[in-house]
């Protein structure tokens, strides 16, 4: 496999990994697609660590081209007991791979916290389609050997990518991973950073979980997850970051209770959402300036919750009224087609539009 830009020859335009085990290669400038399928193959390197690996040879088959000038090859493999670490291409077809993509193919799994920081911690470091990001996050959530907090972060990524794709199997796996992550939080010590703080992680994981419940259109599970958020909030001692996902969850819980006729329950949820803003302001610290930026989000949740509280008692045509769309736009963390699907499900949950 050539990693330098060549004046001629096939070029690897994109690579996609699909859970639980599929590789797709999108090639350009292939003179003979059938010959490419016969000439090119892949070797997958699996292992829990760099010293304990094994290799799986993956034959590639030709797919119908998704667009003119593009040849797609794919291959499936059986589930393995360790994460995929590396992909190597070989055979009689000379393939040019961009340096950034070649580097990603050579390093698919993080072995420790420092590697995770460099590869996955920030959005800008993640690569590939939603399916690829789900695949990589899933194997981190299952197999990462460093801090358990990073398995939690990976479970959150899985949750939102599964919601984005609306793939039933990925949604089910994400729900399992989120619950596993929550169950392992008690081993984490207190920490100031939200990605290592068990109080924040618990609320964040469960907020992701109700997004998954909504994507699966499972109302009973969603209501139960929101109750788990309330229980998680009962354990919080420092509010600067847990108030961000907590406020969104309480606004949604209040609206679901209101639409279900539980006025006292709605009042309790919205009252608490308003109080979270005061607590978040109290616990904000200038050493972490980003917290002040996130206070805007907590405030927006408190404002909508306050409108909901006023609507419970105000009368007349000028009285404030909430709507499913207003609540959804405040609480949802996804956009695009995924947001449209979740909104349709929420309308069904509340019998509103």
BALUMMI-422295 format. One record per atom (N, C-alpha, C): residue in one letter; z, y, x. Coordinates in steps of 0.2 Angstrom, whole numbers, plus 5000, padded with zeros to 4 digits. Example, Ala and Ser with C-alpha at 12.3 -4.5 7.8 and 13.67 -1.06 7.14 Angstrom:
BEGIN
A503949725066
A503949785062
A503949845066
S503549895064
S503649955068
S503950005064
***
This chain:
BEGIN
X500049945004
X500050005000
X500050065004
X499550115003
X499550175007
X499950225004
X500350265008
X500750315005
X500450385007
X499950385010
X499650445012
X499050465007
X498850525006
X498350545002
X497650535005
X497250495002
X496650475005
X496050505002
X495550515005
X494950545002
X494650504996
X494750434996
X494450394991
X494950334990
X494750294985
X495150234983
X495650254977
X495850194974
X496350204968
X496950244969
X497150274964
X497750324965
X498250304959
X498850294961
X499350274956
X499550344953
X499350354947
X499550414943
X500250414941
X500450354938
X501150354935
X501350284935
X502050274935
X502350214935
X502950214930
X502950164925
X503450164920
X503850094920
X504450104919
X504950044919
X505150044912
X505149984908
X505349974902
X505849924901
X506449934898
X506949884897
X506749834892
X506949774893
X507349744898
X506949724904
X506249714904
X505949694910
X505249704910
X504949764911
X504249774911
X504049824915
X503549814919
X503249864924
X502549884921
X502449954921
X501749974919
X501550024925
X500950014927
X500650054932
X499950094929
X499950154930
X499350194927
X498950214933
X498350194934
X497950204940
X497350244938
X497150284943
X496550324942
X496050304948
X495450324947
X494850314952
X494850244954
X494850194949
X494750124950
X494050104949
X493650084953
X492950074952
X492850014948
X493249964948
X493249894944
X493849874941
X494049894935
X494749874932
X494849804932
X494349764931
X494549684931
X494749664938
X494349694943
X494449674950
X495149704952
X495349764949
X496049784951
X496549744949
X496449714943
X497049674940
X497049604944
X496449584947
X496549524951
X496749534958
X496649594960
X496749614967
X497449634969
X497749664963
X498449704964
X498949664961
X499549654965
X500149624962
X500749664965
X501349654962
X501949684964
X502449634966
X502849664970
X503449624972
X504049664970
X504549634966
X505149664964
X505749644968
X506149694971
X506749674975
X507349684971
X507749634969
X508349644966
X508949624970
X509549654968
X510149644972
X510649684971
X511349664971
X511849704970
X512049754976
X511749734982
X511849774988
X511249764993
X511149814997
X510649805002
X510649745006
X511149705007
X511249645011
X511149585007
X511149595000
X511149534996
X510549544991
X509949524993
X509349544989
X508949474988
X508549474983
X508049424982
X507349454979
X506849424980
X506149454978
X505849414973
X505549444968
X505149414963
X504449444963
X503949394963
X503249414963
X503049424956
X502749474955
X502549494948
X501749504947
X501449454944
X500749464943
X500649514938
X500049554938
X499949614934
X499249594930
X499349614924
X498749604919
X498549674917
X497849674915
X497549734913
X497649754905
X497849814904
X497949834897
X497249884896
X497149894889
X496649934887
X496850004890
X496350044892
X496550114895
X496750154889
X497350194891
X497550244886
X497250304886
X496850324891
X496450384891
X495850374896
X495250414895
X494750394900
X494950404907
X494650364911
X494750364918
X495450334921
X495850304916
X496450284918
X496450204917
X496650164921
X496750094921
X497550084921
X497750044916
X498450024915
X498549944917
X498949934921
X499149864923
X499849854921
X500049794919
X500749784917
X500949714919
X501649704919
X501949634921
X502649634918
X502849574916
X503449564913
X503849514918
X504549524918
X504949484922
X505549464918
X505849404919
X506449384916
X507049414918
X507549424914
X508149454916
X508449424922
X508749474926
X509049454933
X509749474933
X510149444937
X510849454937
X511049514941
X510649554944
X510749614948
X510249664946
X510349734948
X509849784947
X509249774951
X508649804949
X508049814952
X508149874957
X508049854964
X508149904969
X507449934972
X506949894971
X506349924975
X505749884972
X505149924972
X504549894969
X504049904975
X503649854977
X503149854982
X502449834979
X501949864981
X501249844978
X500949814984
X500549764983
X500149734988
X499549704985
X499049684990
X498449644988
X497849674991
X497249664988
X496649684991
X496449754988
X496849784984
X496649854982
X497049904986
X496649954989
X497050004992
X497250064987
X497850074987
X498150114982
X498550174985
X498350234983
X498650294986
X499250314981
X499850324984
X500450344980
X500750404983
X500850454978
X501150514980
X501850504984
X501950544989
X502550534993
X503250534988
X503250574983
X503850574979
X503950514975
X503350484972
X503350424968
X503550364973
X503250364979
X503350314984
X504150304985
X504450364986
X505150364988
X505550344982
X505350354976
X505750334970
X505650254969
X505050234971
X504950164970
X505350124976
X505450154981
X505850124987
X506550124986
X506850164981
X507550174980
X507650184972
X507750124969
X507850134961
X508550124959
X509050104964
X509750094962
X510150124967
X510750164964
X511150194969
X511750144970
X511950134977
X512450094979
X513150124979
X513150194979
X513850224980
X513850294977
X514350324976
X514450394973
X513950444976
X513850444983
X513450494986
X512750484984
X512550424984
X511850404982
X511750424975
X512150414970
X512150424963
X512050504962
X512450544966
X512450614966
X511750634968
X511450604973
X510750624975
X510150604970
X510250554967
X509750524963
X509750534955
X510350534952
X510450534945
X510950584942
X511350614946
X511850664943
X511550714939
X511050754942
X510750814939
X510050794935
X509950824930
X509250814927
X508650814931
X508750864936
X508150884940
X508050824945
X508550784946
X508450724951
X508150664948
X508150664941
X507950604938
X507150604937
X506850554937
X506150544937
X505850504931
X505250504929
X504950464925
X504950474918
X504650434914
X504650444906
X505350434903
X505450444897
X506050424894
X506250354894
X505750304894
X505850234895
X506150224902
X505850254907
X506050244914
X506750264915
X506850324912
X507550354913
X508050304910
X507850274904
X508350234901
X508450174905
X507850144908
X507950084912
X508450094918
X508350144921
X508750164927
X509450174925
X509550214920
X510250224918
X510550164915
X510250114912
X510550054909
X510750014915
X510350004920
X510549964926
X511149994930
X511150064930
X511750094933
X512350084928
X512350094922
X512850084917
X513150004918
X512749964919
X512949894919
X513149874926
X512849894932
X512949874938
X513149914944
X513249984942
X513450034947
X514150014950
X514150014957
X514849984960
X515250044962
X515050104961
X515550164963
X516050184958
X516150244957
X516550274952
X516450244945
X516850224941
X516750204934
X516550264930
X516650324932
X516450384929
X515750394929
X515350364934
X514650374934
X514350324930
X514650264928
X514450214923
X514450254916
X514950294915
X515050334909
X514450384909
X514250414914
X513750464914
X513050424912
X512950364915
X512350334914
X512350304907
X512950284904
X512950264897
X512750324892
X512950384894
X512750444890
X511950454890
X511650454896
X510950454897
X510650404893
X510850344893
X510550284889
X510550304882
X511150334880
X511150354873
X510650404870
X510550454874
X510150504872
X509350484873
X509250454878
X508550424879
X508350374874
X508850334872
X508750284866
X508550324860
X508950374858
X508850414852
X508150444853
X507950474859
X507350504859
X506750454858
X506850394860
X506250344860
X506350304853
X506850304850
X506950264843
X506750194844
X506950164850
X506750094851
X507450054848
X507350014843
X507949974841
X508349944846
X508049904850
X508349864856
X508749914860
X508449964862
X508750014867
X509350044863
X509250064857
X509850094853
X510450044853
X510249984852
X510849934851
X511149924858
X510749924864
X511049924870
X511449984872
X511150044870
X511550104871
X512250104868
X512250084862
X512850074858
X513350034862
X513149974864
X513549934868
X513849964874
X513349994878
X513550024884
X514050084883
X513950124878
X514450174876
X515150154875
X515150094871
X515850064869
X516150034875
X515750004880
X516049974886
X516350034890
X515950084891
X516150144895
X516850174892
X516850184886
X517550204883
X518050164884
X517950094884
X518550054885
X518750044892
X518350074896
X518550074903
X518850134906
X518950184902
X519150254904
X519850254906
X520250214904
X521050214906
X521150204913
X520650174917
X520750174924
X520650234928
X520350284925
X520150344928
X520750394929
X520850424935
X521450474935
X521150534932
X521650584931
X521450654929
X521050684934
X520550724932
X520050764937
X519850824934
X519750874938
X519550944935
X518750934933
X518350904936
X517650904935
X517550864928
X517150884924
X517050854917
X516750784918
X516350774923
X515950714924
X516450654927
X517050674929
X517550634931
X518250634927
X518250674922
X518850684918
X518850644912
X519350594912
X519250544907
X519350574900
X519750634899
X519750664893
X519150684890
X518750724895
X518150744893
X517650694892
X517650644896
X517150584896
X517250544889
X517850534887
X517950504881
X517650534875
X517750604874
X517450644869
X516650644869
X516450654876
X515750654877
X515350584875
X515650534877
X515350464876
X515350454868
X515850474865
X515850464857
X515450504854
X515350574856
X514850614853
X514150584854
X513950554860
X513350524861
X513350464856
X513850424855
X513850364851
X513650384843
X513950444841
X513750454834
X513050484833
X512750504839
X512050524839
X511650454838
X511850404842
X511550334841
X511650304834
X512250314832
X512350294825
X511850324820
X511750394821
X511350424816
X510650404817
X510450394824
X509750364825
X509650294822
X510150254822
X510050194819
X510150194811
X510350254809
X510450264801
X511050214799
X511550214803
X512150174801
X512750224799
X512750244793
X513250294791
X513950264792
X514150204790
X514850184791
X515050184798
X514650164802
X514750164810
X514850234812
X514450284809
X514450354811
X515150384809
X515350374803
X515950394801
X516550374805
X516550304807
X517050274811
X517050304818
X516450324821
X516450354827
X516750424827
X516550464822
X516850524821
X517650524821
X517850474818
X518650464817
X518850444824
X518450414828
X518650394835
X518650464839
X518250504838
X518250574841
X518850604840
X519050604834
X519750644832
X520250604836
X520350544836
X520850514840
X520750524848
X520150534850
X520050554857
X520350624858
X520250674853
X520450744854
X521250744854
X521550694850
X522250694850
X522550684857
X522150654862
X522350634869
X522250694874
X521850744872
X521650794876
X522250844878
X522350854885
X522850904887
X522550974890
X521950964892
X521551024895
X520951034891
X520751084888
X520251094883
X519651124885
X519551154891
X519051194894
X518351164892
X518251094894
X517651064892
X517651014887
X518150974885
X518150934879
X518050964872
X518151034872
X518051074866
X517351074864
X516851074870
X516151084868
X515851024864
X515950964866
X515750904861
X516150894855
X516850914856
X517250904851
X517150954845
X516951014847
X516851064841
X516251034837
X515751014840
X515150994837
X515250934832
X515650884835
X515850824831
X516250844825
X516750894826
X517150914820
X516750944815
X516250984817
X515851024812
X515450964808
X515250914811
X514850864807
X515350824803
X515850804805
X516350774801
X516550804795
X516650874796
X516850914790
X516350914785
X515750924787
X515150924782
X515050854779
X515150804782
X515050734779
X515650724774
X516250744776
X516850744771
X516650784765
X516450844766
X516350894761
X515850864756
X515250834759
X514750804754
X514950744751
X515450714754
X515750654750
X516350664746
X516450734745
X516950754740
X517650754743
X517750744749
X518450744752
X518550814755
X518750864750
X518850934752
X519450944757
X519950904756
X520550914761
X520350884768
X519950834768
X519650804775
X519250854778
X518750894774
X518350944777
X518751004779
X519251024776
X519651074778
X519951064784
X520251004785
X520650984791
X520150984797
X519550954796
X519050954802
X518851024804
X518651064799
X518451134801
X518951174804
X519551164801
X520151204804
X520251184811
X520251124813
X520251104820
X519751124824
X519151124821
X518551154825
X518651224827
X518951264823
X519051334824
X519651344829
X520151294829
X520651304834
X520451284841
X519951234841
X519651214848
X519451274852
X519151324849
X518951384853
X519451424856
X520051434852
X520651464855
X520851424861
X520951354860
X521151314866
X520651314872
X520051314871
X519551314876
X519651384880
X519751434877
X519751504880
X520451504884
X520951474881
X521651474885
X521551434891
X521151374891
X521151334897
X520551344902
X520151394900
X519551414905
X519851444911
X519551434917
X519751454923
X519251484927
X519351534931
X518751574934
X518551534940
X518851474942
X518651434948
X518051394945
X517951384939
X517351354936
X517051394931
X516551444934
X516251494930
X515851464924
X515551404925
X515151374920
X515551364913
X516151354914
X516551344908
X516451404903
X516451464906
X516351524902
X515751524898
X515251504901
X514551494898
X514551444892
X514951394893
X514951344888
X515451364882
X515851414883
X516251444878
X515851464872
X515251484874
X514751514868
X514651454863
X514551394866
X514451344862
X515051324857
X515551324860
X516251314856
X516351364851
X516151424853
X516251484848
X515751474842
X515151454844
X514651444838
X514851384833
X515151334836
X515451284832
X516051314827
X516451354831
X516951384827
X516751424822
X516251464823
X515951514818
X515751474812
X515351424813
X515051384807
X515651344804
X516151324807
X516751294804
X517051344800
X517151404802
X517451454798
X517151474792
X516451474792
X516051484786
X516151424781
X516251364784
X516351314780
X517051314776
X517551334780
X518251344777
X518151404772
X517851454773
X517751514768
X517451484762
X516951444763
X516551424757
X516951374752
X517551354755
X517951304751
X518351344745
X518451414747
X518851454742
X518451514739
X517951534743
X517551594740
X517151584734
X517051634730
X516751624724
X516151684723
X515651664719
X515151724718
X514551704722
X514051744720
X513351734724
X513351754731
X513851794733
X513851814740
X514251764745
X514651714742
X515051674745
X514651634750
X514951624756
X514551584761
X514451514759
X513851484761
X513751414759
X513451384766
X513651324767
X513351284773
X512751244770
X512351224774
X511851174772
X511751124777
X511451064776
X511351014780
X510951034786
X510451074785
X510051094791
X510451144796
X510851184793
X511251234797
X511751184801
X512051144798
X512551094802
X512151054807
X511551024805
X511250984810
X511051024816
X510751084815
X510551124821
X511151144825
X511751144823
X512351164827
X512551104830
X512551044827
X512850984831
X512450944835
X511750944833
X511350894837
X511150914844
X511150864848
X510950884855
X510250854857
X509850844852
X509150814853
X508650864850
X508050864852
X507550904849
X506850864848
X506350894845
X505750864844
X505750814839
X505350764840
X505250714835
X505950674833
X506350664839
X506950634838
X507450674833
X507450744834
X507850784829
X507550774822
X506950774821
X506650764814
X506950694811
X506950644815
X507150584812
X507950584811
X508250614815
X509050614814
X509150664808
X508750714807
X508950754802
X508750724795
X508250684795
X508050644789
X508650594787
X508950564792
X509450514791
X510150554789
X510250614792
X510850654790
X510750674782
X510150694780
X510050704773
X510250644769
X510050584771
X510150524767
X510950514767
X511250524773
X511950514773
X512350564768
X512050624767
X512450674763
X512150684756
X511550644755
X511250654749
X511050724748
X510750754753
X510550834753
X509850834756
X509650894756
X508950914759
X509050984761
***
